[in-house]
Amino acid sequence: VADSILFGDVPAPTPPAKKHVVIQVKATAINVDDIALLQDSAGGGWFFHGRTPSSTQPLIGGMEYSGVILAVGPDCEKFKVGDRVCGIQDVAVQKNSGTWAEQTSAPEKDVVLIPSDSNISHVEAAAVGMGAFISHDLYKRAKLSSSENCRCLVIGASGGLGLILLQLLSKHQGSNVHVTAVCSGANA
């Protein structure tokens, strides 16, 4: 889709509708999904297709972000202006605006509040999004028993997914979880 990446001005998001928010992006990340979307190879190139950018409709990349709520839609219930938030934009399927801009717009349901008593930085919050999302999904799909012993093998334990998955497994309640974590020698 994109032959090159250009830097320039893009229009600010429109005022939020219904259950949407506008976020001032403080930090964002680049991950493999961003690159795949720009190359039109996300999902193996089978089912996620980016749109062809133009001068009037640029394709703004970026999925992970952290920032501050600038505006809320009239039906929003979870957030107020000034809240610190983070999340993952669905740029591929829902075609939400990307996060490689000063502002982005997102559905309220896709935004996560950073607790006011948290000392996590915007950079840290933006960097953990995709790893936390996928790790939590893997954890849920494992359907670990609350009454039986469980054995888990985490390959790539020093990476973004592995680190978070190990934390989730360490907090598992109700059963004896045996975890084997594997990482490269350089990361041991």
DORODREN-677645 format. One record per atom (N, C-alpha, C): z, y, x. Coordinates in steps of 0.1 Angstrom, whole numbers, padded with zeros to 4 digits, always signed. Layout:
! DORODREN-677645
ZYX;...
***
This chain:
! DORODREN-677645
+0000-0012+0008;+0000+0000+0000;+0000+0012+0009;+0009+0013+0019;+0010+0025+0027;+0004+0022+0041;-0006+0030+0045;-0012+0029+0058;-0004+0036+0068;+0004+0046+0064;+0012+0054+0073;+0024+0060+0065;+0034+0064+0072;+0045+0070+0066;+0044+0085+0070;+0045+0093+0059;+0044+0108+0061;+0058+0114+0057;+0061+0125+0063;+0073+0132+0060;+0069+0146+0054;+0075+0149+0043;+0072+0162+0036;+0081+0164+0024;+0077+0174+0017;+0085+0178+0005;+0080+0170-0007;+0089+0166-0015;+0086+0159-0028;+0094+0166-0039;+0089+0166-0051;+0096+0172-0062;+0110+0166-0064;+0120+0174-0068;+0133+0169-0071;+0133+0161-0084;+0142+0151-0086;+0142+0144-0098;+0143+0153-0110;+0137+0149-0121;+0139+0156-0134;+0154+0155-0138;+0158+0164-0147;+0172+0162-0152;+0174+0148-0158;+0185+0142-0156;+0187+0128-0161;+0186+0126-0176;+0180+0115-0180;+0179+0112-0194;+0190+0102-0197;+0195+0102-0209;+0204+0093-0215;+0214+0087-0205;+0213+0075-0200;+0223+0069-0191;+0218+0068-0177;+0212+0079-0172;+0208+0081-0158;+0216+0091-0151;+0216+0091-0138;+0223+0101-0130;+0213+0105-0119;+0215+0117-0114;+0208+0122-0102;+0219+0123-0091;+0215+0117-0079;+0224+0116-0068;+0218+0124-0056;+0227+0131-0050;+0224+0137-0037;+0226+0126-0026;+0215+0122-0020;+0216+0111-0010;+0223+0116+0003;+0234+0110+0007;+0240+0114+0019;+0237+0104+0031;+0234+0092+0027;+0230+0082+0037;+0221+0071+0031;+0212+0066+0038;+0203+0055+0033;+0201+0045+0044;+0195+0034+0041;+0192+0024+0051;+0178+0019+0051;+0174+0012+0061;+0161+0005+0061;+0163-0009+0062;+0158-0017+0053;+0159-0032+0054;+0145-0038+0052;+0145-0051+0054;+0132-0058+0054;+0125-0057+0040;+0132-0055+0029;+0126-0053+0016;+0118-0040+0016;+0124-0030+0022;+0117-0017+0022;+0103-0018+0029;+0103-0025+0041;+0091-0027+0048;+0081-0035+0040;+0086-0046+0034;+0077-0054+0026;+0071-0047+0014;+0079-0038+0008;+0074-0030-0003;+0062-0021+0002;+0064-0015+0013;+0054-0006+0018;+0042-0013+0022;+0043-0026+0027;+0032-0034+0031;+0026-0042+0019;+0032-0040+0007;+0028-0047-0005;+0029-0062-0003;+0039-0066+0004;+0042-0081+0006;+0056-0085+0001;+0062-0077-0006;+0076-0080-0012;+0074-0092-0021;+0084-0101-0021;+0083-0113-0029;+0072-0122-0024;+0068-0122-0011;+0057-0129-0006;+0044-0124-0010;+0044-0112-0016;+0031-0106-0021;+0026-0111-0034;+0034-0120-0040;+0030-0126-0053;+0034-0119-0065;+0046-0113-0066;+0050-0107-0078;+0055-0093-0078;+0059-0088-0066;+0063-0074-0065;+0052-0066-0058;+0047-0057-0065;+0036-0049-0060;+0040-0034-0061;+0039-0027-0050;+0041-0013-0050;+0029-0006-0055;+0031+0006-0060;+0019+0014-0065;+0013+0021-0053;+0000+0024-0054;-0007+0032-0044;-0002+0046-0045;+0003+0051-0033;+0008+0065-0034;-0004+0075-0034;-0001+0087-0039;-0011+0098-0038;-0003+0111-0035;-0011+0121-0033;-0004+0134-0030;+0004+0139-0042;+0000+0136-0054;+0008+0140-0066;+0019+0130-0070;+0017+0118-0066;+0027+0107-0069;+0030+0099-0056;+0038+0105-0047;+0041+0098-0035;+0050+0086-0037;+0049+0076-0029;+0058+0064-0030;+0070+0067-0020;+0081+0069-0026;+0093+0072-0018;+0100+0059-0016;+0101+0055-0003;+0107+0042+0000;+0122+0043+0000;+0129+0032+0003;+0143+0032+0004;+0150+0026-0008;+0159+0016-0006;+0166+0010-0017;+0181+0012-0017;+0187+0012-0005;+0201+0013-0003;+0205+0028-0001;+0216+0032-0007;+0220+0046-0005;+0235+0048-0008;+0240+0059-0004;+0253+0064-0007;+0251+0079-0009;+0259+0085-0018;+0258+0099-0020;+0268+0104-0030;+0264+0116-0036;+0273+0123-0046;+0265+0126-0058;+0272+0123-0070;+0265+0126-0083;+0263+0141-0084;+0250+0145-0087;+0247+0159-0089;+0246+0162-0104;+0241+0153-0112;+0240+0155-0126;+0241+0141-0134;+0246+0142-0146;+0247+0129-0154;+0239+0132-0167;+0233+0121-0172;+0227+0121-0185;+0237+0123-0196;+0232+0127-0208;+0241+0129-0219;+0249+0117-0224;+0244+0105-0222;+0251+0093-0226;+0259+0086-0215;+0260+0092-0204;+0267+0085-0193;+0282+0085-0195;+0288+0074-0192;+0302+0072-0195;+0310+0069-0182;+0304+0064-0171;+0311+0060-0160;+0313+0070-0149;+0305+0081-0149;+0305+0090-0138;+0306+0105-0142;+0310+0113-0132;+0310+0127-0135;+0304+0134-0122;+0300+0146-0123;+0295+0153-0112;+0305+0154-0101;+0301+0151-0089;+0310+0151-0077;+0315+0138-0073;+0313+0127-0081;+0317+0114-0078;+0310+0109-0066;+0317+0102-0057;+0310+0095-0045;+0306+0082-0050;+0293+0078-0048;+0287+0066-0053;+0278+0059-0042;+0275+0047-0045;+0265+0040-0037;+0258+0030-0046;+0247+0024-0040;+0240+0014-0048;+0227+0010-0042;+0220+0002-0050;+0207-0003-0046;+0197+0001-0056;+0186+0008-0052;+0176+0012-0062;+0166+0001-0063;+0161-0002-0076;+0151-0012-0078;+0138-0005-0078;+0132-0004-0066;+0120+0003-0064;+0108-0006-0067;+0109-0019-0066;+0098-0028-0068;+0095-0031-0082;+0105-0035-0090;+0103-0039-0104;+0104-0028-0114;+0115-0021-0114;+0117-0009-0123;+0110+0003-0119;+0105+0003-0106;+0098+0015-0101;+0106+0027-0100;+0120+0025-0098;+0129+0037-0096;+0125+0045-0084;+0129+0057-0083;+0126+0065-0072;+0134+0060-0060;+0128+0061-0048;+0134+0056-0036;+0145+0065-0031;+0151+0061-0020;+0163+0068-0015;+0160+0075-0002;+0148+0075+0003;+0144+0082+0015;+0140+0096+0012;+0149+0103+0004;+0147+0116+0000;+0161+0123-0002;+0161+0136-0003;+0174+0143-0004;+0181+0139-0018;+0173+0136-0028;+0179+0133-0041;+0171+0121-0047;+0178+0113-0055;+0172+0102-0062;+0178+0101-0076;+0172+0095-0085;+0176+0093-0099;+0178+0078-0101;+0189+0074-0108;+0191+0060-0110;+0198+0057-0124;+0195+0045-0129;+0203+0042-0141;+0217+0040-0138;+0226+0045-0147;+0240+0044-0145;+0245+0030-0142;+0239+0020-0148;+0244+0006-0146;+0241+0001-0132;+0233+0008-0124;+0229+0003-0111;+0237+0011-0100;+0246+0019-0104;+0254+0028-0095;+0268+0023-0094;+0274+0023-0082;+0288+0019-0080;+0296+0031-0075;+0308+0032-0081;+0317+0043-0077;+0324+0039-0064;+0325+0048-0055;+0333+0046-0043;+0347+0051-0047;+0357+0043-0046;+0370+0048-0051;+0375+0060-0043;+0381+0069-0050;+0385+0082-0044;+0395+0080-0032;+0403+0069-0033;+0413+0066-0022;+0407+0059-0010;+0393+0056-0011;+0387+0048+0000;+0383+0058+0011;+0384+0053+0023;+0380+0061+0035;+0367+0056+0040;+0359+0048+0033;+0346+0043+0037;+0337+0056+0038;+0329+0056+0049;+0320+0067+0050;+0307+0065+0042;+0299+0075+0040;+0286+0073+0033;+0277+0064+0041;+0277+0065+0054;+0269+0056+0062;+0273+0042+0060;+0286+0039+0061;+0290+0025+0058;+0287+0020+0044;+0289+0029+0034;+0286+0025+0021;+0271+0022+0019;+0262+0030+0025;+0248+0027+0024;+0244+0015+0031;+0250+0011+0042;+0246+0000+0050;+0250-0013+0044;+0260-0014+0035;+0265-0027+0030;+0258-0031+0017;+0251-0023+0011;+0245-0026-0003;+0238-0039-0004;+0227-0041+0003;+0219-0053+0000;+0227-0065+0005;+0234-0065+0016;+0242-0076+0021;+0253-0080+0011;+0259-0070+0005;+0270-0073-0005;+0264-0079-0018;+0253-0073-0022;+0247-0078-0034;+0242-0092-0033;+0235-0095-0023;+0230-0109-0021;+0242-0119-0018;+0252-0115-0010;+0263-0124-0007;+0271-0127-0020;+0273-0117-0028;+0280-0119-0040;+0273-0128-0050;+0259-0127-0050;+0251-0135-0059;+0252-0150-0054;+0251-0152-0040;+0253-0165-0035;+0266-0171-0038;+0276-0163-0037;+0290-0168-0040;+0291-0172-0055;+0286-0164-0064;+0286-0168-0078;+0278-0181-0081;+0266-0182-0075;+0258-0193-0077;+0264-0206-0071;+0273-0205-0061;+0279-0217-0055;+0288-0224-0065;+0293-0216-0075;+0303-0221-0085;+0314-0230-0079;+0321-0224-0069;+0331-0231-0063;+0342-0235-0073;+0347-0247-0071;+0358-0252-0080;+0371-0245-0078;+0378-0243-0088;+0392-0237-0087;+0402-0248-0085;+0398-0261-0085;+0408-0272-0084;+0405-0282-0074;+0393-0282-0068;+0389-0292-0058;+0387-0285-0044;+0387-0294-0034;+0384-0289-0021;+0369-0286-0020;+0366-0276-0013;+0352-0272-0011;+0348-0270+0003;+0336-0274+0007;+0331-0272+0021;+0319-0263+0020;+0320-0253+0029;+0309-0243+0029;+0304-0241+0044;+0291-0240+0045;+0285-0237+0058;+0278-0224+0057;+0282-0214+0066;+0276-0201+0066;+0269-0200+0079;+0255-0200+0078;+0247-0198+0090;+0243-0183+0091;+0244-0178+0103;+0242-0164+0104;+0255-0156+0101;+0266-0161+0105;+0279-0155+0101;+0282-0141+0106;+0274-0137+0116;+0277-0124+0122;+0267-0113+0116;+0259-0117+0107;+0249-0108+0101;+0255-0101+0089;+0247-0093+0082;+0251-0086+0070;+0255-0095+0059;+0247-0105+0056;+0251-0115+0045;+0263-0123+0050;+0263-0129+0062;+0273-0138+0066;+0287-0132+0067;+0288-0119+0072;+0301-0113+0073;+0307-0111+0059;+0299-0107+0049;+0304-0104+0036;+0307-0117+0029;+0299-0127+0031;+0301-0140+0025;+0314-0147+0030;+0317-0145+0043;+0329-0150+0048;+0342-0143+0042;+0340-0130+0040;+0351-0123+0033;+0354-0128+0019;+0343-0130+0012;+0344-0135-0002;+0351-0149-0002;+0346-0158+0007;+0352-0171+0008;+0367-0171+0012;+0370-0162+0020;+0384-0161+0025;+0394-0157+0013;+0388-0150+0003;+0396-0145-0008;+0395-0155-0020;+0388-0166-0019;+0386-0175-0030;+0400-0181-0034;+0402-0180-0047;+0415-0184-0053;+0414-0198-0059;+0425-0206-0058;+0427-0218-0066;+0422-0231-0059;+0416-0230-0048;+0412-0243-0041;+0412-0241-0026;+0412-0252-0020;+0412-0253-0005;+0397-0252+0000;+0393-0241+0005;+0379-0239+0010;+0379-0241+0025;+0371-0250+0029;+0368-0253+0043;+0355-0246+0047;+0356-0237+0056;+0344-0229+0060;+0340-0232+0074;+0328-0235+0077;+0322-0235+0090;+0312-0224+0092;+0315-0215+0101;+0306-0203+0104;+0299-0205+0116;+0286-0202+0116;+0277-0204+0127;+0270-0191+0130;+0270-0187+0143;+0263-0175+0147;+0258-0177+0161;+0249-0169+0166;+0243-0171+0179;+0254-0169+0190;+0252-0174+0201;+0261-0173+0212;+0265-0159+0216;+0255-0150+0215;+0257-0136+0218;+0266-0129+0209;+0267-0135+0196;+0276-0128+0186;+0289-0136+0184;+0291-0146+0191;+0303-0155+0189;+0316-0147+0194;
***
